Amino acid sequence: MYIVAIAWLYVTLLMAVTERNVVAGVMTFLAYGFLPLALLLWLLGGPRRRRRPAGGDGDSSGDSDASGHDRASPSSGSHGTANCSSGDD
């Protein structure tokens, strides 16, 4: 999806370059390119923002615990042993 956004910005940039003065070029780029594209990407990115965890730690997979080690699940074939050992038992 980003390749289409980059291509559209390129097209509007070329439209802006052909304007007669700088102010018209900037307004053309903003009105036809940047602002509508920013709104579109923001609206289409809504579901991704809702799925992101509220903590904002960057780990959206949820496969590790607070210490960063993988969690053991009964169906993972670990036979009751944990995937990480702390050494302070």
Steps between C-alpha positions, in 0.01 A plus 500: 500500500790734568628470143170646376529783752855578390395492133211738568730741682735487201214585262383791712856623538532510121168685484630751753821558306302604192317779684588858408608615848626340820190568708276332245740206485500454876122531515462247216726252676319542832146503358534213253778296652608519860181583691264253325764228515565561869127478570466181295796329668375605842151360430631174353745460788223507761459122537877461543500766772214324681682165496821648641540444876442799724847474656673597178800278572534404134451126559160431349547125470425428866718187505725602786448580865620807690857367525523455123501120509261285301197370685452124518166367390367150575455426131852605399654162579702625796364224730452731793841669494536872460684646204719720716664441834595777734771310689385628840290194594 
